[in-house]
Amino acid sequence: MTAIAKSPDPNTESVSRLLDAGEEAFSALGFEGTGMKAIATAAGVSQALLHYHFGTKEALYRAVIERRANAINSERRRLLAQVDLRGEDAVRHVFEALLGPPLGPIGGGASYARIFAGMVAGGAREVTLVRELYDDTARAFIDALAEASPGVSRIVAARAYSMAIGVLASALMGDDRIARLAGATPSGDREALLPEIVSFACGGFAALILKSKQK
């Protein structure tokens, strides 16, 4: 198995600027449409320094996603650790811990939202990154959903997790289309959507549990 190169320290000023610029560029233009020179210019550093820190566009792309994934997963696990899985409304609290961090400031706002949505429905590159950077935390949440719902299989819990992430990806892209279809004004407040998304996820999980019991 090929060893994964360690990303540069994201707290270094020049690295942080490059990651910020990369996040904006990958969000706006996608991986294929983004050029290293443009990222270096936007970050106010030389292209040589960009290559020194990251080497390739592939490595920079991974580092952009890794920085955000680490922050999101760390907060998710912190919140999950506070949930009493035997307590009342445990499933709701698990979904709040899962879905809340990406919707808040730690989630990176509109820029990372577009990258995240691409990760959910991406190609081989994105599938690999999701497996490496998100799967461990995903398993912890699937375990939590199963434990909070005695008698429910992990496959049902995994389906509920996956479907909730799909709804999250849609919400992260904003409510512009929802507002347009409803003839309303977009709120622009992603965090305000959390109770609705959590309720939807809880309802979907309950429906999956019912269906599994009817088989």
N, C-alpha and C positions, 0 to 999 in steps of 0.2 A: 504493500500500500504506500502511495506517495505521501510524504510528509507535507503538511500544509504550512507554508511560510507564515511566520508571525508578522502581523501588521505593525507598522510604526506606531509609537505612542500617540494616540489621538489628542492628548493634552498639550503636545508641543505646538507652539503658536503657528509655525508654518504648516505643519501637518493638519492642524485644525482648520486653517483657512483652505487648504486643498480639499479636505473632506467636505467642507461647506460648499465650495465651488463645484465639486464633483456631484454632490447631491442635487444641486440646482440644475446642473447640466444634464445629468442622467434622467432627471424628472422631466425636463422640458423636451429633450431630444431622443431619449432612449439610449441604450448601450451602443447600437450601431451608429447612430447619428452624432455621437459625442466625440470630440477630438481632444487629445491631450494638450495641444497647444492652447486651445481656447480655455481650458480649465486652468492652466498655469497663469494665463493672462488675467482671468477673472480673480484668481487668488492673489495676484500681485507678486508672483515669484517666477523664477526662471524655469523654463521647461526642463533644464538639466536637473534642477532641484526636485522637480516632480518625479523624474525618472529615478533619481537617487533614492527617494523615499519609497516609491511604489514599483518601479521597474516597468510595468505594463498596465495597460488600461484594464485588463482583466483583474489585476491585483488591486487597483484603485477601486474598481466597482465592488469587489468583495469587501474592501475596507470600509467603504461608505455604508454598506448594508450591515457589516459586522458591528460598527460603532452604534448604530441605531438599535440593532437586534439585542446587543448586550444590555443597553439601557432599558429597553422595554421588558426584556425577560427578567432582569434583576428586580424591577418594580413589580412585575407579575408575581414572581416567587415570594417577594416580601408580603404582598397582599394575600396571597394564597395561604401563607403560613399563619395568618391571623384568623382564618376561617375554621370554625368548629364544624367538621364534616358530619358530626352526629347531631348538630343543632338544628333549630327550626330555620327553614328557608336557606339551608346550606347550598343548594344548587344555585339559587339566585346569587349568593355571595361569591360562589366560584366563578360564575359568568361575569360578575362585576370585576373580579380580579383579573380575568382574562381579557376583557374587552375595554376596560377603562384606560390603562396606560397608553395604548396607541392613539386614543382619541384626545388625550391631553397634551400638554406642552412637550412632554418627553417623547411623544410620537413623531415629532419633526414637522408637524403642520402639513400644508398642501404639498410641499416638495417631496417629502418621503412618502406621503399618501399615494402618489402616482407610482412611485417605485414599488411600494408594498402591494398595490393592486396588480402590478405586473408580475410580482413574485407569485401571487396566488394563481395566476393563469399563465405563467411563463413557460419557457422552453427548458431544454436540458440544463442550461447554465443555472437558471433560477431554481429548478428542482434540486440540483446539487446543493445550492446555498441554503435552501429551506431545510434540507435534511441535516446539514452540518450545523446550522446556526439556530434553528427553531425546534427541531424534533425532540430534543431532551426535555425542554420545557413543556412542549405539547403533551408528551407522555405523562408528565406530572399532573397536568390538568385532566387528562383522560382518566387517570387513576382516581383523582379527586371526585370527578363526576360519578364514577362507578361506586366509590365508597359512600358518597352522599346519597346514593340511591340503591339500597340493598337489593340484591337479586338481579340487578341490571348487568348485562354482559359488557365487557370492554369494547366489543365491536359496536354496540349501540351507543356507548359513550363516545367512541371515536367518531362515529357518524355525526353525533350532535356537535362535537367539537369542530369538525370540519365544516359543517354547515354554518355554524356561528361565525367562523372565520370568513366565510364567503360573504355573509351579511356585513361583517365589519369592513371588509374591503370596499363594498358598495358605499357604506356610510362615510368612509374616509375620503372618498372622492367628492363629498359634499352633497348638499340637498338641492342643488340647482335644478336638476331634472325633475325631482319630486315636486318642487315648487312650481316649475313650469307646467307640469301635467295637471297640477291641482289649481293652477291659476292664482298662486300665492307668491309671496316674497321670500326668497331664501333667507334663512336666519344667519347662515355663516358660522354658527356655533356648533362645532362637532361634539363637544362635551355634553351639550344639552340633549343629544340623541341617545346617550348611554342608557337611560331608563327604558326607552322604547326598544332598543336593540336587545337589552337583557331580557325584557319581557317576551320578545319574539323568540329568543333562544330558549328560554325556559319552556314556553309553549310548544316549540318544536321538539324539544327533548321529551316532554311529557307525551306527545303524540307518537314519537318513535318507541317509547317504552310500552305504550298501549298496543301498538301494532305488533311489537315483538311478543307480547303476552297472548295475542290472539292467534298466533301461528300454531 
